Amino acid sequence: MFTGIVAAVGNITSVTPLEGGSFAGVRLQIDAGPLPLADVILGDSIAINGACMTVVDKTERSFAVDVSRESLSKTVGLDAAGEVNLEKALTLAERLGGHLVSGHVDGLGTVHSFEPVGESRELVIDAPWELAKFLAYKGSIVVNGVSLTVNRVEDVEGESGKVCRFSINLIPHTIEVTTLKHLKAGSQVNLEIDLIARYVERMLSAK
């Protein structure tokens, strides 16, 4: 489990294909930046841009994870070198500063706009229609591993069909300490819906 509070911005330094042909995944070597790794052991979980991955190798300043082809097909930002948001798995001794996050990406959103509003910025994202029922005013959403609060929700017709367009306000601190600063219209992002909403939907729909 995670909180969606990014602990550090790291950097994917290499992407190496794993053995197994076109169906194989890749191994990512990640410079952890300011993220302390002294307490991390092989097998531990670290969220990378919101996707929970298992540490398979580590040094004092970096670690490696293997990403399956399935995971690559369901996420963005894990197939090339570049900055990534990092968070180590939650322990019971820590504050829950964001909300309960599983590190399982539910779908890919597309940035509709990212514009200044006063001292902050408004991030507007089009989410896949199948996630619309999980998005609510003042509800929680994870974008590239960052726990955020939804400020506005509307169902609209997108270029390829109906989408759920939601708005988020990003304060300067969040922009400064995460990779969200690099987003622009057309960027794809990893989305994780609220954990509680997931289970409520299942309970209400089960026969």
Beta strands, then each sheet from edge to edge (+ up, - down):
strand 1: 8-17
strand 2: 26-31
strand 3: 45-48
strand 4: 51-58
strand 5: 62-67
strand 6: 82-88
strand 7: 107-117
strand 8: 120-128
strand 9: 140-143
strand 10: 146-158
strand 11: 161-170
strand 12: 188-193
sheet 1: 1+ 2- 5+ 4- 3+ 6- 1+
sheet 2: 7+ 8- 11+ 10- 9+ 12- 7+
end
